[in-house]
Amino acid sequence: MLICTKRHIEHILDITDQELQDINSLQKEGLRILKNLGYKNFSFLLREGMNSGKTISHLHYHIIPEVTITAPDYGNINRMVLGNTEIEALILRLKSVQ
């Protein structure tokens, strides 16, 4: 899940207290939805700075459900790109657990 501010913000120190409260509320709601989908473990990701690997210059947070991967070399797993039909089905599934 991706959470970003409506106002364009490039750096975390530029965020207002209200925006931070809103982000916290959205993170909590995102966790609730993911738990309802059956996920139990999560990672939060926020990158700051040009050398952090951040590729979009807009403040955004990731909530990443942890999925067990049994392959011996995690770094070389081929990941599948979802097509439009699969994305639409996923969106419907997410909306159904609200």
Rosetta blueprint (number, residue, H / E / L):
1 M L
2 L E
3 I E
4 C E
5 T L
6 K L
7 R L
8 H L
9 I L
10 E L
11 H L
12 I H
13 L H
14 D H
15 I L
16 T L
17 D H
18 Q H
19 E H
20 L H
21 Q H
22 D H
23 I H
24 N H
25 S H
26 L H
27 Q H
28 K H
29 E H
30 G H
31 L H
32 R H
33 I H
34 L H
35 K H
36 N H
37 L L
38 G L
39 Y L
40 K L
41 N L
42 F E
43 S E
44 F E
45 L E
46 L L
47 R L
48 E L
49 G L
50 M L
51 N L
52 S L
53 G L
54 K L
55 T L
56 I L
57 S L
58 H L
59 L L
60 H E
61 Y E
62 H E
63 I E
64 I E
65 P E
66 E L
67 V L
68 T L
69 I L
70 T L
71 A L
72 P L
73 D L
74 Y H
75 G H
76 N H
77 I L
78 N L
79 R L
80 M L
81 V L
82 L L
83 G L
84 N H
85 T H
86 E H
87 I H
88 E H
89 A H
90 L H
91 I H
92 L H
93 R H
94 L H
95 K H
96 S H
97 V L
98 Q L
